[in-house]
Amino acid sequence: MAEHSVSFGHWSFLRILWVTEGLTQRELSEQAGLMEPTTFTALKAMEANGLIERRQLNGNRKNIHIYLTDKGRDLKETLIPLAEDVNDIAVQGTKCEDLRVTRRTLLKIISNLAAANE
């Protein structure tokens, strides 16, 4: 991914934006589970790399919406297969049932932490 100027942190935002463009910085932060200053820094770098653009809608200066550029959209075709390859390497030799249990446990941990923050 580094050869495409995409850090691991940027990967999370790209995945979210490939599904839903036009989110505000706050919405993007919430979906990524990160603080807004962290998101701001990442978006600034992604904008400098030509992956995203920020837009004001209806003259609303308070909420800036984040959209992918063509370059950001086009990366999906390249990066998804790379991520799948990495995932395959990561779980090599692991039983499917072990992966299911691990996933279920991690999702429960995430859910517990999210509930504690509310």
ABEGO torsion letter per residue (X at the ends): XAAAGBBAAAAAAAAAAAABBGBBAAAAAAAAGBBAAAAAAAAAAAAAAGABBBBBBGGBAABBBBBBBAAAAAAAAAAAAAAAAAAAAAABGBBAAAAAAAAAAAAAAAAAAAAAAX
